[in-house]
Amino acid sequence: MAQRWVWDGIRRRIDRLSGATIWQLTTAPVISHDIYGEQIYASTDGTRIAFLREISLSIDRSPEPSEGRELWVYELPTKRATYVSDAVSPFATTPLTDALYYVRRCSNDDASKPRYCLTRLNLKTMEREEVFHFSDCPVPISATVSSDERFFVGAFRIKGNLYGLYRIDLTNGAWEVFHEKEDIFNPHLQFEPSEGKDILVQWNRGGIVDEAGNIVRLVGEEGATLYVIDIDGKNFRPLPVGKPFTQPITGHECWVGATKQVLLTAGDGTIYLVKLGEEKAKVVAKKRGFNHISASADGRFFVVDDFRNGVLYIGSVALGRCLPLCDSHASCGIPQYTHTHPYITPDNRYVIFNSDQTGICQVYAAEIPEGFLDDLTAS
């Protein structure tokens, strides 16, 4: 079936901070956002991005799949959008391919068959394929996919505060639990993109969840930290971030291209860079308020928001130099859709972000001015 593309988008302004052209990509009177997380939900050429529309918004934090969502794709050069399908969380992608994996209800009405399936969407061709059915396998609360697209890893609750990770082999449909640990209820799973063998896990030490799986307390006195395991659940490597190594981390982190380094923010606004095997994290930059962060696909740049006022900054990973790009005008309130969640498209041309400046959250793009990135890396 051919996609029906509709024109959408408004050229809002030339931002006063850098001269970036700001586009409001979505305009429908419904909450729209660029998908929570530090990942790049875009085609490898940067021309298309995925976004969500919250048709029926739930305010709880239940581990059950969130219903009432629509997955859409936006084409940046033509300013057109198309509906893909109804979808539930989570979503998984890798910057090296054009694939987006997501969970949705199966296309059947037989109550004896699996309710949910894993679907692969090619952002360039718009082809869709059901690749796995969740029957005895639990629907994940967080997920990631390897760069070769062989393995899909999901997190699920075992009992109490004990959670597990399972691995689906997408070549044959076999799955197995390979890792268990307490307090990984908010794991932000991310495969290392270059080799696809290591998995980054966020560990919310001392957090509390109730019987229904809702988060009662996000972290305890120890705070959150990060660790890495391999695809077999072995080679446990804690990263030297969070207490006692650094200030408490915010829980926003990402791999940096193919460098096998992790970029993250701490509660005092420090941006840290840590490489596997190193005993100390490196300070990249610091500004009180730095919070949500994402690295460019080539690993050279990062985008981060100042959570106090919604201003977005782009910085050089190597030099730590940061420059303001634009004011998102996001309210940065309690609901996740009021947070900017910025990322840079793989062509390093746009920063995609959320803003509720109109009263309803919409997806925006800041067109990075010519020469802006050169200024960041100039010696």
Buried (B, 14 or more C-beta within 10 A) or exposed (E): EEEEBEEBBBEBEEBEBBBBBBBBBBBEEBBBBBBBBBBBBBBBEBBBBBBBBBEEEEEEBEBEBBEEBBBBBBBBEEBBBBBBBEBBBBBBBBBBBBBBBBBBBBEEEEEEEBEBBBBBBBBEEBEBEEBBBBEEBBBBBBBBBBBBBBBBBBBBBEEEBEBBBBBBEBEEEEBEBBBEBBBBBBBBBBBBBBEBBBBBBBBBBBBBBEEEBEBEEBBEEBBBBBBBBBBEBEEEEEBBBBBEBBBBBBBBBBBBBBBBBBBBBBBBBBBBBBBBEEEEBEEBBBBEBBBBBBBBBBBBBBBBBBBEEBBBBBBBBEBBBBBBBBBBBBBBEEBEBBBBBBBBBBBBBBBBBBBBBEEBBBBBBBBBBEEBBEEBEEE
